[in-house]
């Protein structure tokens, strides 16, 4: 059985480890079914072949693809370049891909889509997502209710649907919550792997990264603890189930 390639963009070890554990637990994966690469610590191997993998999962991170290069650290530039470097082959071959949060910016940016901070940023917390008509027949969304809660928190967003993409999920504050390019390349603005405990950890780690006022951290943690968010993980499970062993 081919493993899933999990690319992580978080340079904070505690956040990265928690995210990886969430991908395993929420996706129904065992560690030996994955190859984990922390892009802040190691590059994508030059001889990496997508044919050796069942699919690619890209996690979130504190960076923004729309930021000027001068605003990005050397680590952020390397992380972004490594991920974008795989996208031409992924989209050209319609290779199974699931980009989470940062991942939707990566996909849309690669497709020359408009990713910016002009509109549609969302505060840290949960939002109500709605399945669009095209999403009602998508394999990853089968069985989900028309509306579901999901954890979000992002400064930039996709401003218009990129060419070749299908609009699957929206929310009131951010229209492009989930899109698909071709038949197998997916990306979500929300976090399919996140639960309240995971988001509490991220709030503490990123409280000084501009997502919210640092003094609001405890209030946001309380709001996240009060949420019941369990539908988005079914999308991650469906992705794994669809492509495992492919």
Secondary structure, DSSP 8 states (H G I E B T S, - for coil): --EEEEEE----HHHHHHHHHHHHHHHT--GGGEEEEETTTS---TT--GGGEEEEEE---S--TTS-GGGS-HHHHHHHHHHHHHHHHHHHHT--EEEETHHHHHHHHHTT--EESSS--EEEEEEEEEE-GGGGG-GGGTT--SEEEEEEEES-EE-S--TTEEEEEEESS-S-SEEEETTTEEEESS-TT--HHHHHHHHHHSTTTTSS-GGGHHHHHHHHHT----SHHHHHHHHHHHHTT-
